[in-house]
Amino acid sequence: MKIIIDARLILPQQTGIGRYLVSLIQALSNLADSDNFEIWVQDNLPSDHQIWSYQSSRIKLHQLPVAHMSTRQQWAIPLKVKRTPHDIFHYPHFDLPFATPGKTVVTIYDLKYIVHPDFFPQLARVKRLVMKIMMAFAVRRAQRVITISNNSLQDIIQQFHIPSEKIRVTHLGVDSRYFITSDTAIIEAYRRRFSLQDPFILFVGERRPHKNINGVIQAFKTFITMSPKPYQLVIAGKPYADYHEPERLAESLGLADRIRFLDSPPDGDVHLLFQSAEALLLLSRYEGFGLPLLEAMASGTPVIASNLTSLPEVVGDAGIVVPVDDPVATAEAIRQVAKGGDKREMFIKRGYERARQFTWERCAQQTLNIYRELQHL
């Protein structure tokens, strides 16, 4: 079987979709010994990008001079698909070109722009409508739809009224580096590098409205009234355009000296950030998955998550799930899992066990099964 994967969303700078594609392709290269893959990447992808290291006799990378989300791709991609011998075409985004021929799989990660437009006031109404039209076409046109959580599966069914038999859930995996406990000296050097000398609670993610970072800050403010130790809150992730509510709230609550905003922690050593933290706090109002929860668990860091969308699905019984707008309950949860807390060791142990259930090998095998299932339709 030959599969084409359109991986043009692997960018020079790491993104969520890029991480998914790189990890999936790497795992497929280790699993599939009788299948061939043609991977389409950007023509300007640097020669030292890790994706090039996965080339083999079965995995061939081809650079395409077609920008993602461009008008040109509407005709260039279907033409390329038509001219390339293959069995399955995997398009891992919602904007499947309208004339795409043949057996097709699409990946839809979440529906946040559709389900919660209030989280994205900067997104023009017309653009949102176009996104919904394109997504509706993609999930109806494709023979199989991959999504990354059961919550997203239900959103797709409710929004687009397609049969559940057409959709497959493949949970994301955790990179093996998160399970490796780093030397204490390395962790201490990392903390000094970013001036993180006090114990700290961690949030990881882009600073977008749906991440509810204001709720994280409010819960932290309540927690520090309970603790005699001088805790910090570290908010790690790049800022979102024209959204500065978290910074303003920190200032207004008199917490500017207690809250550290790390705009772009290097991805290569972010596992050290998890290992340095006493707990991860993710109180999002909407998540397609919530990968930082698993990365924290694998790093030996207890997790606390909101009770909305996919987060309880990811956490299971390996962390504490709290009402999204209850800073007192969240602060009490932090107290229980921070150092000295009575539930810390239990959730560290459960977290390791939970994280080991989510592997990229499993994700790749499930994806490969979908390809093979579709091949015989």
Wavefront OBJ file of the C-alpha trace (Angstrom):
o trace
v 0.000 0.000 0.000
v 1.202 3.509 -0.790
v 0.064 6.434 1.334
v 0.567 10.126 0.631
v 0.670 12.368 3.707
v 0.415 16.098 3.064
v 2.777 17.361 5.766
v 3.210 20.951 4.598
v 2.149 22.076 8.071
v 5.521 20.937 9.401
v 7.019 24.394 9.775
v 10.547 25.584 10.581
v 9.133 26.753 13.948
v 7.464 23.957 15.915
v 3.639 24.025 16.106
v 1.075 21.643 17.547
v 0.115 20.186 14.162
v 3.767 20.032 13.174
v 4.597 18.036 16.301
v 1.734 15.651 15.532
v 2.954 15.091 11.973
v 6.630 14.658 12.847
v 5.838 12.221 15.666
v 3.335 10.277 13.552
v 5.742 9.951 10.614
v 8.591 8.876 12.882
v 6.426 6.188 14.495
v 5.071 5.016 11.125
v 8.645 4.627 9.880
v 9.277 2.165 12.708
v 6.018 0.240 12.307
v 5.135 -0.195 8.674
v 7.511 -2.602 6.967
v 5.367 -3.376 3.924
v 3.903 0.041 3.165
v 5.370 3.006 1.341
v 4.860 6.649 2.221
v 5.271 9.798 0.197
v 5.500 12.809 2.500
v 4.871 16.256 1.050
v 6.669 19.090 2.843
v 7.251 22.787 2.247
v 9.879 23.707 -0.296
v 11.545 26.062 2.221
v 11.874 23.546 5.065
v 15.451 23.757 6.417
v 17.770 20.912 5.517
v 18.569 20.316 9.210
v 14.922 19.807 10.218
v 14.486 16.478 12.003
v 11.871 15.234 9.513
v 14.626 14.659 6.935
v 16.212 12.027 9.182
v 13.211 9.727 8.696
v 13.769 9.283 4.973
v 14.298 5.668 3.944
v 13.575 3.278 1.132
v 9.929 3.324 2.224
v 9.531 6.957 3.318
v 10.225 9.515 0.628
v 10.002 13.258 1.245
v 9.035 15.588 -1.578
v 9.114 19.373 -1.391
v 6.129 21.181 -2.880
v 6.231 24.892 -3.823
v 2.581 25.289 -2.753
v 1.789 27.329 0.342
v -0.699 25.912 2.810
v -4.120 27.658 2.872
v -3.315 29.344 -0.437
v -5.666 29.736 -3.392
v -3.172 27.852 -5.514
v -3.483 24.682 -3.445
v -7.135 24.379 -4.498
v -6.016 23.203 -7.915
v -2.345 22.269 -7.410
v -2.888 19.672 -4.682
v -5.733 17.758 -6.417
v -3.667 17.705 -9.620
v -0.632 16.392 -7.745
v -2.767 13.738 -6.020
v -4.224 12.648 -9.359
v -0.798 12.338 -10.991
v 0.858 10.447 -8.110
v 0.136 6.697 -7.902
v -1.178 5.929 -4.431
v -3.844 4.087 -2.438
v -4.656 6.588 0.326
v -4.254 10.354 0.621
v -4.036 11.730 4.195
v -4.736 15.443 4.551
v -4.193 16.433 8.212
v -6.204 19.664 8.305
v -9.723 20.986 7.795
v -9.147 22.821 4.476
v -9.155 19.819 2.129
v -9.040 21.150 -1.456
v -12.473 20.762 -3.044
v -11.388 18.746 -6.104
v -9.272 16.178 -4.239
v -9.756 12.768 -5.889
v -9.553 9.233 -4.521
v -9.677 7.653 -1.072
v -9.012 10.356 1.471
v -8.437 10.637 5.227
v -8.585 14.002 7.032
v -7.528 14.867 10.567
v -9.677 17.324 12.550
v -8.064 18.196 15.869
v -10.824 20.261 17.465
v -13.691 22.632 16.670
v -12.864 25.530 18.962
v -13.324 28.176 16.261
v -16.762 26.750 15.428
v -18.078 25.766 18.862
v -16.744 28.813 20.752
v -16.407 31.808 18.425
v -16.587 34.024 21.535
v -13.028 32.948 22.367
v -11.718 34.492 19.134
v -13.157 38.001 18.745
v -10.343 38.958 16.353
v -11.498 36.301 13.869
v -13.789 37.951 11.317
v -17.256 36.476 10.949
v -16.728 35.852 7.242
v -13.474 33.992 7.891
v -15.189 31.851 10.534
v -17.983 31.028 8.082
v -15.447 30.026 5.424
v -13.688 27.777 7.946
v -16.963 26.068 8.835
v -17.852 25.521 5.164
v -14.429 24.028 4.440
v -14.527 21.801 7.504
v -18.023 20.599 6.648
v -16.852 19.708 3.151
v -13.729 17.928 4.468
v -15.534 15.661 6.957
v -18.255 14.782 4.421
v -15.922 14.278 1.472
v -13.324 12.140 3.254
v -13.980 8.429 3.656
v -12.449 8.523 7.134
v -12.054 11.330 9.678
v -9.364 11.078 12.346
v -9.727 13.140 15.499
v -7.743 13.178 18.735
v -10.353 12.842 21.493
v -13.842 11.505 22.075
v -14.920 15.039 22.922
v -13.879 16.235 19.459
v -15.673 13.242 17.941
v -18.914 14.335 19.588
v -18.372 17.941 18.445
v -17.902 16.785 14.837
v -21.087 14.708 14.946
v -23.127 17.524 16.506
v -21.872 20.228 14.173
v -21.839 18.334 10.876
v -24.260 15.428 11.402
v -22.018 12.750 9.938
v -22.228 9.115 11.101
v -19.947 8.156 13.975
v -18.848 5.050 12.003
v -16.880 7.341 9.737
v -14.801 8.865 12.563
v -11.853 7.302 14.369
v -10.183 8.585 17.547
v -6.390 8.300 17.740
v -5.105 9.800 20.976
v -1.813 11.660 20.840
v 1.379 10.253 22.325
v 4.100 11.404 24.693
v 7.673 11.812 23.518
v 9.989 9.397 25.343
v 12.278 12.218 26.535
v 9.660 13.248 29.126
v 10.067 9.924 30.949
v 13.813 10.408 31.435
v 14.590 11.919 34.826
v 17.267 14.553 34.387
v 20.246 14.994 36.677
v 19.608 17.388 39.571
v 22.481 19.620 38.469
v 20.959 19.968 34.991
v 17.570 20.910 36.443
v 19.158 23.441 38.783
v 21.110 24.994 35.918
v 17.877 25.263 33.913
v 16.133 26.975 36.832
v 18.973 29.471 37.228
v 18.900 30.185 33.503
v 15.285 31.354 33.774
v 15.521 32.757 37.333
v 13.151 30.127 38.747
v 14.645 29.778 42.205
v 11.382 29.613 44.184
v 9.050 26.604 43.982
v 6.529 27.179 41.215
v 3.228 26.067 39.732
v 3.240 25.759 35.951
v 0.924 26.536 33.057
v 2.025 25.546 29.516
v 0.261 26.752 26.381
v -0.263 29.700 24.092
v -1.841 32.642 25.924
v -5.253 32.486 24.214
v -8.629 33.352 25.784
v -9.932 29.757 25.780
v -6.955 28.656 27.887
v -8.514 30.529 30.835
v -5.204 31.818 32.142
v -7.120 34.360 34.212
v -8.653 31.402 36.061
v -5.152 29.985 36.611
v -4.029 33.316 38.087
v -7.082 33.584 40.360
v -6.540 30.048 41.659
v -2.844 30.774 42.256
v -3.737 33.921 44.214
v -6.027 31.847 46.447
v -3.373 29.144 46.856
v -0.603 31.454 48.032
v -2.812 32.628 50.905
v -2.750 28.991 52.109
v 0.993 28.430 51.775
v 3.813 29.846 53.903
v 6.293 29.131 51.065
v 7.094 31.859 48.482
v 5.571 30.217 45.408
v 5.774 31.512 41.850
v 3.429 30.905 38.937
v 5.151 30.272 35.592
v 3.070 30.847 32.454
v 5.031 29.327 29.578
v 3.893 29.901 26.010
v 3.870 32.591 23.380
v 1.420 35.498 23.660
v -1.642 35.722 21.436
v -2.110 38.761 19.194
v -3.726 41.724 20.983
v -4.638 39.652 24.051
v -3.054 40.894 27.258
v -5.654 40.097 29.923
v -3.381 37.727 31.915
v -0.648 40.360 32.215
v -3.170 43.019 33.229
v -4.794 40.750 35.809
v -1.434 39.831 37.359
v -0.647 43.530 37.718
v -4.038 44.448 39.149
v -3.861 41.674 41.765
v -0.422 42.777 42.889
v 1.161 39.536 41.654
v 3.599 40.921 39.104
v 6.566 39.776 41.209
v 5.077 36.304 41.720
v 4.112 35.503 38.120
v 6.692 34.809 35.429
v 5.721 34.920 31.754
v 8.067 32.821 29.587
v 7.107 33.681 26.026
v 9.047 31.001 24.161
v 10.768 28.355 26.299
v 12.968 26.248 23.980
v 11.080 23.130 22.898
v 14.205 20.997 23.107
v 14.476 21.286 26.884
v 10.861 21.982 27.916
v 10.910 18.627 29.755
v 13.213 20.319 32.271
v 10.511 22.932 32.877
v 8.007 20.182 33.701
v 10.488 18.397 35.962
v 11.194 21.648 37.812
v 7.531 22.418 38.561
v 5.595 21.241 41.604
v 2.335 20.917 39.653
v 0.827 21.662 36.247
v -2.382 23.670 36.163
v -4.531 23.555 32.995
v -7.957 25.144 33.427
v -8.948 25.532 29.779
v -12.540 26.089 28.744
v -11.917 24.127 25.558
v -9.191 21.690 24.489
v -9.049 19.234 21.622
v -6.714 17.084 23.718
v -4.414 18.684 26.313
v -0.990 17.173 25.613
v 0.820 19.178 28.362
v -1.098 17.090 30.911
v 0.518 13.877 29.650
v 3.930 15.513 29.292
v 3.730 16.640 32.916
v 2.633 13.189 34.105
v 5.525 11.556 32.243
v 7.865 14.077 33.904
v 6.700 13.128 37.396
v 4.685 16.313 37.869
v 1.139 16.075 39.299
v -1.624 17.649 37.195
v -4.792 19.609 37.884
v -7.256 20.175 35.046
v -10.639 21.745 34.477
v -13.719 19.571 34.125
v -14.474 20.675 30.556
v -14.210 19.113 27.075
v -11.367 16.596 26.560
v -9.381 17.255 29.741
v -11.105 14.701 32.018
v -10.704 12.154 29.197
v -6.941 12.684 29.182
v -6.461 12.884 32.964
v -8.556 9.850 33.909
v -7.886 9.065 37.575
v -4.261 10.208 37.351
v -4.831 13.826 38.385
v -7.348 16.140 39.987
v -10.230 17.511 37.912
v -11.805 20.708 39.256
v -14.735 22.987 38.307
v -13.399 25.512 35.817
v -14.550 28.573 37.796
v -13.782 27.487 41.358
v -10.477 29.024 42.524
v -10.945 27.725 46.070
v -11.334 24.094 44.939
v -8.378 24.538 42.571
v -6.192 26.065 45.282
v -7.021 23.144 47.576
v -6.075 20.732 44.781
v -2.718 22.487 44.384
v -2.134 22.193 48.125
v -2.808 18.446 47.970
v -0.290 17.748 45.175
v 2.455 20.296 45.883
v 5.482 19.110 47.857
v 4.296 17.985 51.279
v 0.742 17.453 50.027
v -1.030 14.264 51.089
v -1.926 13.213 47.510
v 1.311 14.114 45.755
v 2.983 10.699 45.651
v -0.229 8.929 44.676
v -0.785 11.182 41.656
v 2.873 11.058 40.596
v 2.619 7.248 40.475
v -0.724 7.279 38.688
v 0.561 9.927 36.292
v 3.487 7.770 35.154
v 1.150 4.841 34.571
v -1.368 6.972 32.694
v 1.204 8.660 30.463
v 2.662 5.302 29.406
v -0.705 4.383 27.870
v -0.372 7.217 25.323
v 2.390 6.451 22.849
v 3.083 7.636 19.324
v 3.558 3.992 18.350
v -0.034 3.315 19.381
v -1.242 6.414 17.536
v 0.663 5.330 14.421
v -0.650 1.754 14.572
v -4.225 3.000 14.867
v -3.630 5.358 11.938
v -2.151 2.536 9.879
v -5.203 0.394 10.672
v -7.421 3.201 9.335
v -5.436 3.304 6.089
v -5.742 -0.467 5.675
v -9.426 -0.429 6.494
v -10.009 2.251 3.878
v -7.906 0.421 1.305
v -10.410 -2.428 1.304
v -13.540 -0.273 0.987
l 1 2 3 4 5 6 7 8 9 10 11 12 13 14 15 16 17 18 19 20 21 22 23 24 25 26 27 28 29 30 31 32 33 34 35 36 37 38 39 40 41 42 43 44 45 46 47 48 49 50 51 52 53 54 55 56 57 58 59 60 61 62 63 64 65 66 67 68 69 70 71 72 73 74 75 76 77 78 79 80 81 82 83 84 85 86 87 88 89 90 91 92 93 94 95 96 97 98 99 100 101 102 103 104 105 106 107 108 109 110 111 112 113 114 115 116 117 118 119 120 121 122 123 124 125 126 127 128 129 130 131 132 133 134 135 136 137 138 139 140 141 142 143 144 145 146 147 148 149 150 151 152 153 154 155 156 157 158 159 160 161 162 163 164 165 166 167 168 169 170 171 172 173 174 175 176 177 178 179 180 181 182 183 184 185 186 187 188 189 190 191 192 193 194 195 196 197 198 199 200 201 202 203 204 205 206 207 208 209 210 211 212 213 214 215 216 217 218 219 220 221 222 223 224 225 226 227 228 229 230 231 232 233 234 235 236 237 238 239 240 241 242 243 244 245 246 247 248 249 250 251 252 253 254 255 256 257 258 259 260 261 262 263 264 265 266 267 268 269 270 271 272 273 274 275 276 277 278 279 280 281 282 283 284 285 286 287 288 289 290 291 292 293 294 295 296 297 298 299 300 301 302 303 304 305 306 307 308 309 310 311 312 313 314 315 316 317 318 319 320 321 322 323 324 325 326 327 328 329 330 331 332 333 334 335 336 337 338 339 340 341 342 343 344 345 346 347 348 349 350 351 352 353 354 355 356 357 358 359 360 361 362 363 364 365 366 367 368 369 370 371 372 373 374 375 376 377
